Protein backbone atom coordinates (compact mmCIF):
# COMPACT_ATOMS: atom_id res chain seq x y z
CA UNK A 1 0.00 0.00 0.00
CA UNK A 2 1.01 3.59 -0.58
CA UNK A 3 1.77 5.87 2.29
CA UNK A 4 3.25 9.21 3.18
CA UNK A 5 4.89 11.01 6.05
CA UNK A 6 5.80 14.54 7.02
CA UNK A 7 9.17 15.21 8.64
CA UNK A 8 10.47 18.48 10.05
CA UNK A 9 14.20 19.20 9.94
CA UNK A 10 16.29 21.66 11.95
CA UNK A 11 17.53 23.56 8.91
CA UNK A 12 17.00 23.90 5.18
CA UNK A 13 20.51 22.52 4.63
CA UNK A 14 19.52 19.35 6.51
CA UNK A 15 16.31 19.14 4.46
CA UNK A 16 18.27 19.29 1.22
CA UNK A 17 20.75 16.63 2.41
CA UNK A 18 17.94 14.28 3.45
CA UNK A 19 16.10 14.74 0.16
CA UNK A 20 19.27 14.14 -1.83
CA UNK A 21 20.13 11.03 0.18
CA UNK A 22 16.66 9.44 0.22
CA UNK A 23 14.87 10.45 -2.99
CA UNK A 24 14.92 7.40 -5.23
CA UNK A 25 16.27 5.13 -2.48
CA UNK A 26 14.71 1.69 -2.00
CA UNK A 27 12.98 0.66 1.23
CA UNK A 28 11.15 -2.66 1.67
CA UNK A 29 11.42 -3.25 -2.09
CA UNK A 30 9.76 0.11 -2.82
CA UNK A 31 11.28 3.21 -4.37
CA UNK A 32 10.97 6.31 -2.18
CA UNK A 33 9.88 9.68 -3.54
CA UNK A 34 11.08 12.45 -1.22
CA UNK A 35 10.36 16.15 -1.70
CA UNK A 36 9.40 19.29 0.21
CA UNK A 37 5.76 19.69 1.14
CA UNK A 38 3.74 22.25 -0.80
CA UNK A 39 0.44 23.91 0.15
CA UNK A 40 -2.59 22.16 -1.31
CA UNK A 41 -4.01 23.62 -4.49
CA UNK A 42 -7.62 24.75 -4.50
CA UNK A 43 -9.45 22.06 -6.46
CA UNK A 44 -12.93 23.55 -6.22
CA UNK A 45 -12.65 25.40 -9.53
CA UNK A 46 -14.41 28.38 -7.99
CA UNK A 47 -17.63 26.47 -7.44
CA UNK A 48 -19.21 25.76 -4.09
CA UNK A 49 -20.53 22.19 -4.22
CA UNK A 50 -21.76 22.03 -0.63
CA UNK A 51 -25.40 21.23 0.00
C-alpha distances in whole Angstrom, upper triangle without the diagonal:
4,7,10,13,17,20,23,26,30,31,30,31,28,26,27,27,23,22,24,23,19,18,17,17,15,13,12,12,10,13,13,14,17,19,21,21,23,24,22,24,26,25,28,30,33,33,32,31,31,33
4,7,11,14,17,21,23,27,28,26,28,25,22,23,24,20,19,21,21,17,16,15,15,14,12,12,13,10,11,10,11,13,16,18,17,19,20,19,21,23,22,25,27,30,30,30,29,29,32
4,7,11,13,17,20,24,25,24,25,23,20,21,22,18,17,20,19,15,15,15,15,14,12,13,14,11,12,10,11,12,14,16,14,17,18,17,20,22,22,25,27,30,30,30,28,29,31
4,7,10,14,16,20,21,20,22,19,16,18,19,16,14,17,17,14,13,14,15,15,13,14,16,13,13,10,9,10,11,12,11,14,15,15,18,20,20,24,26,28,29,29,28,28,31
4,7,10,13,17,18,18,19,17,14,16,17,14,13,17,16,13,13,16,15,16,14,16,18,15,15,11,11,10,11,11,10,13,15,15,19,21,22,25,28,30,30,30,30,30,33
4,7,10,14,15,15,17,15,12,15,16,13,12,16,16,14,14,17,17,18,17,19,21,18,17,13,12,10,10,9,8,11,13,14,18,20,22,25,27,29,30,30,30,30,33
4,7,10,12,12,14,11,9,12,13,10,11,15,14,13,14,17,17,18,17,19,21,19,18,14,13,10,10,9,9,13,15,17,20,23,25,28,30,32,33,33,33,33,36
4,7,9,10,12,10,8,12,13,11,12,15,16,15,16,19,19,21,20,23,25,22,21,17,16,13,12,10,10,13,15,18,21,24,26,29,31,32,34,34,34,34,37
4,6,7,9,6,6,10,10,9,11,14,14,14,16,19,19,21,21,24,26,23,22,18,17,13,13,11,12,15,18,20,24,27,29,32,34,35,37,37,38,38,41
4,7,8,7,8,11,12,11,14,16,16,17,19,22,22,24,24,27,29,27,25,22,21,17,16,14,15,18,20,23,26,29,32,34,36,37,39,39,40,40,43
4,5,5,6,9,10,11,13,14,15,17,18,22,22,25,25,28,30,27,25,22,20,16,15,13,15,17,19,23,25,29,31,34,35,36,39,39,40,40,44
4,5,5,6,9,10,10,12,14,15,16,20,20,23,24,27,29,26,23,20,18,14,12,10,13,15,17,21,23,26,29,32,33,34,37,37,39,39,43
4,5,5,6,9,10,11,12,14,15,19,19,23,23,27,28,26,23,20,19,15,14,12,15,18,21,24,26,30,32,35,36,38,40,41,42,43,46
4,5,5,6,9,10,10,12,14,17,17,20,20,24,25,24,21,18,17,13,13,12,15,18,21,24,26,30,32,35,36,38,40,41,42,42,45
4,5,5,6,9,10,11,12,15,16,19,19,23,24,21,19,15,14,10,9,8,11,14,17,20,23,26,28,31,33,34,37,37,38,39,42
4,5,5,6,9,10,10,14,15,18,19,23,24,21,18,15,14,10,9,9,13,15,18,21,23,27,29,32,33,35,38,38,39,40,44
4,6,5,6,9,10,13,13,17,18,22,22,21,18,15,14,11,11,12,15,18,22,24,27,30,32,35,37,38,41,41,42,43,46
4,5,5,6,8,11,11,14,15,18,20,18,15,12,12,9,9,10,14,17,20,23,25,29,30,34,35,37,39,40,40,41,44
4,5,5,5,9,10,13,14,18,19,16,13,10,9,6,6,8,12,14,18,20,22,26,27,31,32,34,37,37,38,39,42
4,6,6,9,10,13,15,19,19,17,14,11,11,8,9,11,15,18,21,23,25,29,30,34,35,37,39,40,41,42,45
4,6,8,8,11,13,16,17,15,13,11,11,9,11,14,17,20,24,25,28,31,32,36,37,40,42,42,42,43,47
4,6,5,8,10,13,14,12,9,7,8,6,9,12,15,18,22,23,26,29,30,33,35,37,39,40,40,40,44
4,6,9,11,14,14,12,8,6,5,5,7,11,14,16,20,21,23,27,27,31,32,35,37,37,37,38,42
4,7,10,13,12,9,6,5,6,8,10,14,17,19,23,23,25,28,28,32,33,36,38,39,38,40,43
4,7,10,10,8,6,5,8,9,13,16,18,21,25,25,28,31,31,35,36,39,40,41,41,42,45
4,7,6,5,4,6,9,11,15,19,20,23,26,27,29,32,32,35,37,40,41,42,41,42,45
4,5,5,6,7,11,12,16,19,20,24,26,27,29,32,32,35,37,40,41,41,40,41,44
4,5,8,10,13,15,19,22,23,26,29,29,31,34,33,36,38,41,42,42,41,41,44
4,7,10,13,16,19,23,24,27,29,29,31,34,33,36,38,41,42,42,41,42,44
4,6,10,13,16,19,20,23,26,25,27,30,29,33,34,38,38,39,38,38,41
4,7,10,13,17,18,21,24,24,26,29,28,32,33,36,37,38,37,38,41
4,6,10,13,15,18,21,21,23,26,26,30,31,34,35,36,35,36,39
4,7,10,12,14,17,18,20,23,23,27,28,31,32,33,33,34,37
4,7,9,12,16,17,19,23,23,27,28,31,33,33,33,34,38
4,6,9,13,14,16,20,21,25,26,28,30,31,32,33,36
4,6,10,12,15,18,20,24,25,27,29,30,30,31,35
4,7,9,12,15,17,20,22,24,26,26,27,28,31
4,6,9,12,14,18,19,20,23,23,25,26,29
4,6,9,12,15,16,18,20,20,21,22,26
4,6,9,12,13,15,17,17,18,19,23
4,6,9,10,12,14,15,17,18,22
4,6,7,8,11,12,13,15,19
4,6,8,9,11,11,14,17
4,5,6,7,8,11,14
4,6,9,10,13,16
4,7,9,12,15
4,6,9,12
4,6,9
4,7
4
